[in-house]
Amino acid sequence: MTFEVHAQGSVHVFDCFSCAIHRMAPLCEHCRVQIIGQGVEADDKWYCGAHCARAEGKTGIVDRV
């Protein structure tokens, strides 16, 4: 069984969730890790956490516990 993911005007077809996650997860702009859980968006760029966002010069970003 396959399923479709519609994102940003494209349709992606997958046969398992892990493949969809691997293909669709954004990369951190600083450390290049795939962001699977909560990420931080600043100025239209994604970071894995506040530490990486601050390392790229973003201000006012904090991690929440």
mmCIF file of the N, C-alpha and C atoms, coordinates in Angstrom:
data_MODEL
# 
_entry.id   MODEL 
# 
loop_
_atom_site.group_PDB 
_atom_site.id 
_atom_site.type_symbol 
_atom_site.label_atom_id 
_atom_site.label_alt_id 
_atom_site.label_comp_id 
_atom_site.label_asym_id 
_atom_site.label_entity_id 
_atom_site.label_seq_id 
_atom_site.pdbx_PDB_ins_code 
_atom_site.Cartn_x 
_atom_site.Cartn_y 
_atom_site.Cartn_z 
_atom_site.occupancy 
_atom_site.B_iso_or_equiv 
_atom_site.pdbx_formal_charge 
_atom_site.auth_seq_id 
_atom_site.auth_comp_id 
_atom_site.auth_asym_id 
_atom_site.auth_atom_id 
_atom_site.pdbx_PDB_model_num 
ATOM 1   N N  . MET A 1 1  ? 0.833  -1.178 0.000  1.00 0.00 ? 1  MET A N  1 
ATOM 2   C CA . MET A 1 1  ? 0.000  0.000  0.000  1.00 0.00 ? 1  MET A CA 1 
ATOM 3   C C  . MET A 1 1  ? 0.882  1.246  0.000  1.00 0.00 ? 1  MET A C  1 
ATOM 4   N N  . THR A 1 2  ? 0.538  2.189  -0.800 1.00 0.00 ? 2  THR A N  1 
ATOM 5   C CA . THR A 1 2  ? 1.277  3.441  -0.852 1.00 0.00 ? 2  THR A CA 1 
ATOM 6   C C  . THR A 1 2  ? 0.400  4.585  -0.342 1.00 0.00 ? 2  THR A C  1 
ATOM 7   N N  . PHE A 1 3  ? 1.040  5.689  -0.038 1.00 0.00 ? 3  PHE A N  1 
ATOM 8   C CA . PHE A 1 3  ? 0.309  6.891  0.359  1.00 0.00 ? 3  PHE A CA 1 
ATOM 9   C C  . PHE A 1 3  ? 1.020  8.089  -0.254 1.00 0.00 ? 3  PHE A C  1 
ATOM 10  N N  . GLU A 1 4  ? 0.290  9.187  -0.351 1.00 0.00 ? 4  GLU A N  1 
ATOM 11  C CA . GLU A 1 4  ? 0.820  10.403 -0.942 1.00 0.00 ? 4  GLU A CA 1 
ATOM 12  C C  . GLU A 1 4  ? 1.015  11.477 0.128  1.00 0.00 ? 4  GLU A C  1 
ATOM 13  N N  . VAL A 1 5  ? 2.074  12.250 -0.047 1.00 0.00 ? 5  VAL A N  1 
ATOM 14  C CA . VAL A 1 5  ? 2.307  13.431 0.775  1.00 0.00 ? 5  VAL A CA 1 
ATOM 15  C C  . VAL A 1 5  ? 2.305  14.621 -0.177 1.00 0.00 ? 5  VAL A C  1 
ATOM 16  N N  . HIS A 1 6  ? 1.406  15.554 0.067  1.00 0.00 ? 6  HIS A N  1 
ATOM 17  C CA . HIS A 1 6  ? 1.307  16.768 -0.747 1.00 0.00 ? 6  HIS A CA 1 
ATOM 18  C C  . HIS A 1 6  ? 2.001  17.887 0.016  1.00 0.00 ? 6  HIS A C  1 
ATOM 19  N N  . ALA A 1 7  ? 3.055  18.451 -0.566 1.00 0.00 ? 7  ALA A N  1 
ATOM 20  C CA . ALA A 1 7  ? 3.805  19.503 0.114  1.00 0.00 ? 7  ALA A CA 1 
ATOM 21  C C  . ALA A 1 7  ? 4.387  20.478 -0.901 1.00 0.00 ? 7  ALA A C  1 
ATOM 22  N N  . GLN A 1 8  ? 4.185  21.744 -0.669 1.00 0.00 ? 8  GLN A N  1 
ATOM 23  C CA . GLN A 1 8  ? 4.762  22.820 -1.469 1.00 0.00 ? 8  GLN A CA 1 
ATOM 24  C C  . GLN A 1 8  ? 4.517  22.614 -2.965 1.00 0.00 ? 8  GLN A C  1 
ATOM 25  N N  . GLY A 1 9  ? 3.304  22.214 -3.306 1.00 0.00 ? 9  GLY A N  1 
ATOM 26  C CA . GLY A 1 9  ? 2.918  22.070 -4.698 1.00 0.00 ? 9  GLY A CA 1 
ATOM 27  C C  . GLY A 1 9  ? 3.361  20.782 -5.373 1.00 0.00 ? 9  GLY A C  1 
ATOM 28  N N  . SER A 1 10 ? 3.995  19.884 -4.639 1.00 0.00 ? 10 SER A N  1 
ATOM 29  C CA . SER A 1 10 ? 4.436  18.605 -5.200 1.00 0.00 ? 10 SER A CA 1 
ATOM 30  C C  . SER A 1 10 ? 3.724  17.456 -4.503 1.00 0.00 ? 10 SER A C  1 
ATOM 31  N N  . VAL A 1 11 ? 3.651  16.338 -5.202 1.00 0.00 ? 11 VAL A N  1 
ATOM 32  C CA . VAL A 1 11 ? 3.070  15.126 -4.631 1.00 0.00 ? 11 VAL A CA 1 
ATOM 33  C C  . VAL A 1 11 ? 4.173  14.069 -4.573 1.00 0.00 ? 11 VAL A C  1 
ATOM 34  N N  . HIS A 1 12 ? 4.373  13.496 -3.386 1.00 0.00 ? 12 HIS A N  1 
ATOM 35  C CA . HIS A 1 12 ? 5.381  12.462 -3.180 1.00 0.00 ? 12 HIS A CA 1 
ATOM 36  C C  . HIS A 1 12 ? 4.655  11.175 -2.789 1.00 0.00 ? 12 HIS A C  1 
ATOM 37  N N  . VAL A 1 13 ? 5.064  10.053 -3.358 1.00 0.00 ? 13 VAL A N  1 
ATOM 38  C CA . VAL A 1 13 ? 4.427  8.764  -3.075 1.00 0.00 ? 13 VAL A CA 1 
ATOM 39  C C  . VAL A 1 13 ? 5.425  7.891  -2.316 1.00 0.00 ? 13 VAL A C  1 
ATOM 40  N N  . PHE A 1 14 ? 4.966  7.318  -1.203 1.00 0.00 ? 14 PHE A N  1 
ATOM 41  C CA . PHE A 1 14 ? 5.807  6.474  -0.355 1.00 0.00 ? 14 PHE A CA 1 
ATOM 42  C C  . PHE A 1 14 ? 5.070  5.193  -0.003 1.00 0.00 ? 14 PHE A C  1 
ATOM 43  N N  . ASP A 1 15 ? 5.847  4.189  0.410  1.00 0.00 ? 15 ASP A N  1 
ATOM 44  C CA . ASP A 1 15 ? 5.228  2.946  0.866  1.00 0.00 ? 15 ASP A CA 1 
ATOM 45  C C  . ASP A 1 15 ? 5.478  2.698  2.351  1.00 0.00 ? 15 ASP A C  1 
ATOM 46  N N  . CYS A 1 16 ? 6.208  3.611  3.016  1.00 0.00 ? 16 CYS A N  1 
ATOM 47  C CA . CYS A 1 16 ? 6.383  3.502  4.467  1.00 0.00 ? 16 CYS A CA 1 
ATOM 48  C C  . CYS A 1 16 ? 6.666  4.882  5.056  1.00 0.00 ? 16 CYS A C  1 
ATOM 49  N N  . PHE A 1 17 ? 6.311  5.040  6.325  1.00 0.00 ? 17 PHE A N  1 
ATOM 50  C CA . PHE A 1 17 ? 6.500  6.322  6.985  1.00 0.00 ? 17 PHE A CA 1 
ATOM 51  C C  . PHE A 1 17 ? 7.976  6.681  7.132  1.00 0.00 ? 17 PHE A C  1 
ATOM 52  N N  . SER A 1 18 ? 8.829  5.689  7.412  1.00 0.00 ? 18 SER A N  1 
ATOM 53  C CA . SER A 1 18 ? 10.241 6.012  7.597  1.00 0.00 ? 18 SER A CA 1 
ATOM 54  C C  . SER A 1 18 ? 10.864 6.566  6.318  1.00 0.00 ? 18 SER A C  1 
ATOM 55  N N  . CYS A 1 19 ? 10.454 6.070  5.164  1.00 0.00 ? 19 CYS A N  1 
ATOM 56  C CA . CYS A 1 19 ? 10.955 6.620  3.894  1.00 0.00 ? 19 CYS A CA 1 
ATOM 57  C C  . CYS A 1 19 ? 10.455 8.050  3.698  1.00 0.00 ? 19 CYS A C  1 
ATOM 58  N N  . ALA A 1 20 ? 9.210  8.297  4.044  1.00 0.00 ? 20 ALA A N  1 
ATOM 59  C CA . ALA A 1 20 ? 8.650  9.645  3.909  1.00 0.00 ? 20 ALA A CA 1 
ATOM 60  C C  . ALA A 1 20 ? 9.384  10.622 4.823  1.00 0.00 ? 20 ALA A C  1 
ATOM 61  N N  . ILE A 1 21 ? 9.631  10.216 6.056  1.00 0.00 ? 21 ILE A N  1 
ATOM 62  C CA . ILE A 1 21 ? 10.336 11.076 6.993  1.00 0.00 ? 21 ILE A CA 1 
ATOM 63  C C  . ILE A 1 21 ? 11.734 11.376 6.484  1.00 0.00 ? 21 ILE A C  1 
ATOM 64  N N  . HIS A 1 22 ? 12.442 10.350 6.036  1.00 0.00 ? 22 HIS A N  1 
ATOM 65  C CA . HIS A 1 22 ? 13.808 10.529 5.549  1.00 0.00 ? 22 HIS A CA 1 
ATOM 66  C C  . HIS A 1 22 ? 13.855 11.481 4.361  1.00 0.00 ? 22 HIS A C  1 
ATOM 67  N N  . ARG A 1 23 ? 12.904 11.374 3.469  1.00 0.00 ? 23 ARG A N  1 
ATOM 68  C CA . ARG A 1 23 ? 12.893 12.199 2.259  1.00 0.00 ? 23 ARG A CA 1 
ATOM 69  C C  . ARG A 1 23 ? 12.398 13.619 2.513  1.00 0.00 ? 23 ARG A C  1 
ATOM 70  N N  . MET A 1 24 ? 11.440 13.780 3.415  1.00 0.00 ? 24 MET A N  1 
ATOM 71  C CA . MET A 1 24 ? 10.765 15.068 3.581  1.00 0.00 ? 24 MET A CA 1 
ATOM 72  C C  . MET A 1 24 ? 11.340 15.939 4.701  1.00 0.00 ? 24 MET A C  1 
ATOM 73  N N  . ALA A 1 25 ? 12.086 15.361 5.626  1.00 0.00 ? 25 ALA A N  1 
ATOM 74  C CA . ALA A 1 25 ? 12.592 16.130 6.767  1.00 0.00 ? 25 ALA A CA 1 
ATOM 75  C C  . ALA A 1 25 ? 13.567 17.208 6.299  1.00 0.00 ? 25 ALA A C  1 
ATOM 76  N N  . PRO A 1 26 ? 13.393 18.431 6.797  1.00 0.00 ? 26 PRO A N  1 
ATOM 77  C CA . PRO A 1 26 ? 14.338 19.493 6.429  1.00 0.00 ? 26 PRO A CA 1 
ATOM 78  C C  . PRO A 1 26 ? 15.692 19.265 7.098  1.00 0.00 ? 26 PRO A C  1 
ATOM 79  N N  . LEU A 1 27 ? 16.722 19.887 6.551  1.00 0.00 ? 27 LEU A N  1 
ATOM 80  C CA . LEU A 1 27 ? 18.062 19.825 7.136  1.00 0.00 ? 27 LEU A CA 1 
ATOM 81  C C  . LEU A 1 27 ? 18.352 21.105 7.910  1.00 0.00 ? 27 LEU A C  1 
ATOM 82  N N  . CYS A 1 28 ? 19.032 20.961 9.041  1.00 0.00 ? 28 CYS A N  1 
ATOM 83  C CA . CYS A 1 28 ? 19.456 22.117 9.822  1.00 0.00 ? 28 CYS A CA 1 
ATOM 84  C C  . CYS A 1 28 ? 20.446 22.927 8.988  1.00 0.00 ? 28 CYS A C  1 
ATOM 85  N N  . GLU A 1 29 ? 20.228 24.228 8.909  1.00 0.00 ? 29 GLU A N  1 
ATOM 86  C CA . GLU A 1 29 ? 21.094 25.107 8.125  1.00 0.00 ? 29 GLU A CA 1 
ATOM 87  C C  . GLU A 1 29 ? 22.504 25.203 8.712  1.00 0.00 ? 29 GLU A C  1 
ATOM 88  N N  . HIS A 1 30 ? 22.658 24.851 9.990  1.00 0.00 ? 30 HIS A N  1 
ATOM 89  C CA . HIS A 1 30 ? 23.968 24.965 10.629 1.00 0.00 ? 30 HIS A CA 1 
ATOM 90  C C  . HIS A 1 30 ? 24.720 23.632 10.641 1.00 0.00 ? 30 HIS A C  1 
ATOM 91  N N  . CYS A 1 31 ? 24.124 22.595 11.217 1.00 0.00 ? 31 CYS A N  1 
ATOM 92  C CA . CYS A 1 31 ? 24.845 21.322 11.387 1.00 0.00 ? 31 CYS A CA 1 
ATOM 93  C C  . CYS A 1 31 ? 24.453 20.255 10.369 1.00 0.00 ? 31 CYS A C  1 
ATOM 94  N N  . ARG A 1 32 ? 23.446 20.535 9.555  1.00 0.00 ? 32 ARG A N  1 
ATOM 95  C CA . ARG A 1 32 ? 23.001 19.665 8.457  1.00 0.00 ? 32 ARG A CA 1 
ATOM 96  C C  . ARG A 1 32 ? 22.347 18.359 8.913  1.00 0.00 ? 32 ARG A C  1 
ATOM 97  N N  . VAL A 1 33 ? 21.958 18.247 10.183 1.00 0.00 ? 33 VAL A N  1 
ATOM 98  C CA . VAL A 1 33 ? 21.236 17.066 10.652 1.00 0.00 ? 33 VAL A CA 1 
ATOM 99  C C  . VAL A 1 33 ? 19.789 17.161 10.167 1.00 0.00 ? 33 VAL A C  1 
ATOM 100 N N  . GLN A 1 34 ? 19.164 16.009 9.922  1.00 0.00 ? 34 GLN A N  1 
ATOM 101 C CA . GLN A 1 34 ? 17.749 16.019 9.549  1.00 0.00 ? 34 GLN A CA 1 
ATOM 102 C C  . GLN A 1 34 ? 16.912 16.352 10.772 1.00 0.00 ? 34 GLN A C  1 
ATOM 103 N N  . ILE A 1 35 ? 15.955 17.253 10.595 1.00 0.00 ? 35 ILE A N  1 
ATOM 104 C CA . ILE A 1 35 ? 15.101 17.683 11.695 1.00 0.00 ? 35 ILE A CA 1 
ATOM 105 C C  . ILE A 1 35 ? 13.852 16.803 11.685 1.00 0.00 ? 35 ILE A C  1 
ATOM 106 N N  . ILE A 1 36 ? 13.806 15.856 12.602 1.00 0.00 ? 36 ILE A N  1 
ATOM 107 C CA . ILE A 1 36 ? 12.712 14.887 12.658 1.00 0.00 ? 36 ILE A CA 1 
ATOM 108 C C  . ILE A 1 36 ? 11.646 15.334 13.655 1.00 0.00 ? 36 ILE A C  1 
ATOM 109 N N  . GLY A 1 37 ? 12.034 15.972 14.725 1.00 0.00 ? 37 GLY A N  1 
ATOM 110 C CA . GLY A 1 37 ? 11.079 16.438 15.733 1.00 0.00 ? 37 GLY A CA 1 
ATOM 111 C C  . GLY A 1 37 ? 10.869 17.933 15.628 1.00 0.00 ? 37 GLY A C  1 
ATOM 112 N N  . GLN A 1 38 ? 10.874 18.574 16.772 1.00 0.00 ? 38 GLN A N  1 
ATOM 113 C CA . GLN A 1 38 ? 10.712 20.019 16.815 1.00 0.00 ? 38 GLN A CA 1 
ATOM 114 C C  . GLN A 1 38 ? 11.952 20.690 16.238 1.00 0.00 ? 38 GLN A C  1 
ATOM 115 N N  . GLY A 1 39 ? 11.752 21.664 15.407 1.00 0.00 ? 39 GLY A N  1 
ATOM 116 C CA . GLY A 1 39 ? 12.846 22.467 14.883 1.00 0.00 ? 39 GLY A CA 1 
ATOM 117 C C  . GLY A 1 39 ? 12.571 23.928 15.175 1.00 0.00 ? 39 GLY A C  1 
ATOM 118 N N  . VAL A 1 40 ? 13.477 24.772 14.757 1.00 0.00 ? 40 VAL A N  1 
ATOM 119 C CA . VAL A 1 40 ? 13.345 26.210 14.950 1.00 0.00 ? 40 VAL A CA 1 
ATOM 120 C C  . VAL A 1 40 ? 13.421 26.865 13.577 1.00 0.00 ? 40 VAL A C  1 
ATOM 121 N N  . GLU A 1 41 ? 12.442 27.706 13.260 1.00 0.00 ? 41 GLU A N  1 
ATOM 122 C CA . GLU A 1 41 ? 12.453 28.422 12.000 1.00 0.00 ? 41 GLU A CA 1 
ATOM 123 C C  . GLU A 1 41 ? 12.774 29.888 12.268 1.00 0.00 ? 41 GLU A C  1 
ATOM 124 N N  . ALA A 1 42 ? 13.738 30.425 11.536 1.00 0.00 ? 42 ALA A N  1 
ATOM 125 C CA . ALA A 1 42 ? 14.103 31.836 11.673 1.00 0.00 ? 42 ALA A CA 1 
ATOM 126 C C  . ALA A 1 42 ? 14.490 32.368 10.299 1.00 0.00 ? 42 ALA A C  1 
ATOM 127 N N  . ASP A 1 43 ? 13.850 33.430 9.879  1.00 0.00 ? 43 ASP A N  1 
ATOM 128 C CA . ASP A 1 43 ? 14.138 34.048 8.580  1.00 0.00 ? 43 ASP A CA 1 
ATOM 129 C C  . ASP A 1 43 ? 14.047 33.031 7.440  1.00 0.00 ? 43 ASP A C  1 
ATOM 130 N N  . ASP A 1 44 ? 12.992 32.214 7.458  1.00 0.00 ? 44 ASP A N  1 
ATOM 131 C CA . ASP A 1 44 ? 12.729 31.216 6.416  1.00 0.00 ? 44 ASP A CA 1 
ATOM 132 C C  . ASP A 1 44 ? 13.795 30.128 6.325  1.00 0.00 ? 44 ASP A C  1 
ATOM 133 N N  . LYS A 1 45 ? 14.553 29.915 7.376  1.00 0.00 ? 45 LYS A N  1 
ATOM 134 C CA . LYS A 1 45 ? 15.544 28.836 7.426  1.00 0.00 ? 45 LYS A CA 1 
ATOM 135 C C  . LYS A 1 45 ? 15.249 27.972 8.641  1.00 0.00 ? 45 LYS A C  1 
ATOM 136 N N  . TRP A 1 46 ? 15.546 26.669 8.540  1.00 0.00 ? 46 TRP A N  1 
ATOM 137 C CA . TRP A 1 46 ? 15.266 25.726 9.618  1.00 0.00 ? 46 TRP A CA 1 
ATOM 138 C C  . TRP A 1 46 ? 16.547 25.314 10.332 1.00 0.00 ? 46 TRP A C  1 
ATOM 139 N N  . TYR A 1 47 ? 16.436 25.197 11.654 1.00 0.00 ? 47 TYR A N  1 
ATOM 140 C CA . TYR A 1 47 ? 17.540 24.765 12.507 1.00 0.00 ? 47 TYR A CA 1 
ATOM 141 C C  . TYR A 1 47 ? 17.026 23.671 13.428 1.00 0.00 ? 47 TYR A C  1 
ATOM 142 N N  . CYS A 1 48 ? 17.931 22.773 13.851 1.00 0.00 ? 48 CYS A N  1 
ATOM 143 C CA . CYS A 1 48 ? 17.498 21.681 14.725 1.00 0.00 ? 48 CYS A CA 1 
ATOM 144 C C  . CYS A 1 48 ? 17.174 22.176 16.125 1.00 0.00 ? 48 CYS A C  1 
ATOM 145 N N  . GLY A 1 49 ? 17.737 23.303 16.525 1.00 0.00 ? 49 GLY A N  1 
ATOM 146 C CA . GLY A 1 49 ? 17.452 23.868 17.840 1.00 0.00 ? 49 GLY A CA 1 
ATOM 147 C C  . GLY A 1 49 ? 17.969 25.287 17.936 1.00 0.00 ? 49 GLY A C  1 
ATOM 148 N N  . ALA A 1 50 ? 17.716 25.895 19.086 1.00 0.00 ? 50 ALA A N  1 
ATOM 149 C CA . ALA A 1 50 ? 18.116 27.282 19.296 1.00 0.00 ? 50 ALA A CA 1 
ATOM 150 C C  . ALA A 1 50 ? 19.632 27.451 19.241 1.00 0.00 ? 50 ALA A C  1 
ATOM 151 N N  . HIS A 1 51 ? 20.376 26.456 19.702 1.00 0.00 ? 51 HIS A N  1 
ATOM 152 C CA . HIS A 1 51 ? 21.841 26.550 19.689 1.00 0.00 ? 51 HIS A CA 1 
ATOM 153 C C  . HIS A 1 51 ? 22.356 26.774 18.265 1.00 0.00 ? 51 HIS A C  1 
ATOM 154 N N  . CYS A 1 52 ? 21.879 25.980 17.320 1.00 0.00 ? 52 CYS A N  1 
ATOM 155 C CA . CYS A 1 52 ? 22.323 26.122 15.928 1.00 0.00 ? 52 CYS A CA 1 
ATOM 156 C C  . CYS A 1 52 ? 21.836 27.438 15.324 1.00 0.00 ? 52 CYS A C  1 
ATOM 157 N N  . ALA A 1 53 ? 20.635 27.851 15.670 1.00 0.00 ? 53 ALA A N  1 
ATOM 158 C CA . ALA A 1 53 ? 20.128 29.128 15.156 1.00 0.00 ? 53 ALA A CA 1 
ATOM 159 C C  . ALA A 1 53 ? 20.996 30.278 15.664 1.00 0.00 ? 53 ALA A C  1 
ATOM 160 N N  . ARG A 1 54 ? 21.342 30.245 16.943 1.00 0.00 ? 54 ARG A N  1 
ATOM 161 C CA . ARG A 1 54 ? 22.203 31.297 17.499 1.00 0.00 ? 54 ARG A CA 1 
ATOM 162 C C  . ARG A 1 54 ? 23.589 31.251 16.876 1.00 0.00 ? 54 ARG A C  1 
ATOM 163 N N  . ALA A 1 55 ? 24.103 30.060 16.588 1.00 0.00 ? 55 ALA A N  1 
ATOM 164 C CA . ALA A 1 55 ? 25.414 29.929 15.952 1.00 0.00 ? 55 ALA A CA 1 
ATOM 165 C C  . ALA A 1 55 ? 25.426 30.557 14.562 1.00 0.00 ? 55 ALA A C  1 
ATOM 166 N N  . GLU A 1 56 ? 24.258 30.668 13.943 1.00 0.00 ? 56 GLU A N  1 
ATOM 167 C CA . GLU A 1 56 ? 24.134 31.298 12.631 1.00 0.00 ? 56 GLU A CA 1 
ATOM 168 C C  . GLU A 1 56 ? 23.749 32.773 12.734 1.00 0.00 ? 56 GLU A C  1 
ATOM 169 N N  . GLY A 1 57 ? 23.797 33.319 13.971 1.00 0.00 ? 57 GLY A N  1 
ATOM 170 C CA . GLY A 1 57 ? 23.565 34.745 14.171 1.00 0.00 ? 57 GLY A CA 1 
ATOM 171 C C  . GLY A 1 57 ? 22.128 35.149 14.439 1.00 0.00 ? 57 GLY A C  1 
ATOM 172 N N  . LYS A 1 58 ? 21.221 34.183 14.588 1.00 0.00 ? 58 LYS A N  1 
ATOM 173 C CA . LYS A 1 58 ? 19.830 34.508 14.897 1.00 0.00 ? 58 LYS A CA 1 
ATOM 174 C C  . LYS A 1 58 ? 19.728 34.874 16.372 1.00 0.00 ? 58 LYS A C  1 
ATOM 175 N N  . THR A 1 59 ? 18.925 35.855 16.687 1.00 0.00 ? 59 THR A N  1 
ATOM 176 C CA . THR A 1 59 ? 18.803 36.312 18.073 1.00 0.00 ? 59 THR A CA 1 
ATOM 177 C C  . THR A 1 59 ? 17.379 36.136 18.578 1.00 0.00 ? 59 THR A C  1 
ATOM 178 N N  . GLY A 1 60 ? 17.243 36.092 19.896 1.00 0.00 ? 60 GLY A N  1 
ATOM 179 C CA . GLY A 1 60 ? 15.933 35.993 20.520 1.00 0.00 ? 60 GLY A CA 1 
ATOM 180 C C  . GLY A 1 60 ? 15.291 34.627 20.420 1.00 0.00 ? 60 GLY A C  1 
ATOM 181 N N  . ILE A 1 61 ? 16.080 33.605 20.137 1.00 0.00 ? 61 ILE A N  1 
ATOM 182 C CA . ILE A 1 61 ? 15.542 32.242 19.996 1.00 0.00 ? 61 ILE A CA 1 
ATOM 183 C C  . ILE A 1 61 ? 15.992 31.422 21.194 1.00 0.00 ? 61 ILE A C  1 
ATOM 184 N N  . VAL A 1 62 ? 15.031 30.774 21.851 1.00 0.00 ? 62 VAL A N  1 
ATOM 185 C CA . VAL A 1 62 ? 15.334 29.923 23.003 1.00 0.00 ? 62 VAL A CA 1 
ATOM 186 C C  . VAL A 1 62 ? 14.638 28.588 22.823 1.00 0.00 ? 62 VAL A C  1 
ATOM 187 N N  . ASP A 1 63 ? 15.264 27.526 23.355 1.00 0.00 ? 63 ASP A N  1 
ATOM 188 C CA . ASP A 1 63 ? 14.634 26.204 23.373 1.00 0.00 ? 63 ASP A CA 1 
ATOM 189 C C  . ASP A 1 63 ? 13.632 26.162 24.511 1.00 0.00 ? 63 ASP A C  1 
ATOM 190 N N  . ARG A 1 64 ? 12.552 25.447 24.315 1.00 0.00 ? 64 ARG A N  1 
ATOM 191 C CA . ARG A 1 64 ? 11.557 25.237 25.360 1.00 0.00 ? 64 ARG A CA 1 
ATOM 192 C C  . ARG A 1 64 ? 11.673 23.801 25.864 1.00 0.00 ? 64 ARG A C  1 
ATOM 193 N N  . VAL A 1 65 ? 11.470 23.630 27.159 1.00 0.00 ? 65 VAL A N  1 
ATOM 194 C CA . VAL A 1 65 ? 11.546 22.296 27.748 1.00 0.00 ? 65 VAL A CA 1 
ATOM 195 C C  . VAL A 1 65 ? 10.154 21.746 27.869 1.00 0.00 ? 65 VAL A C  1 
# 
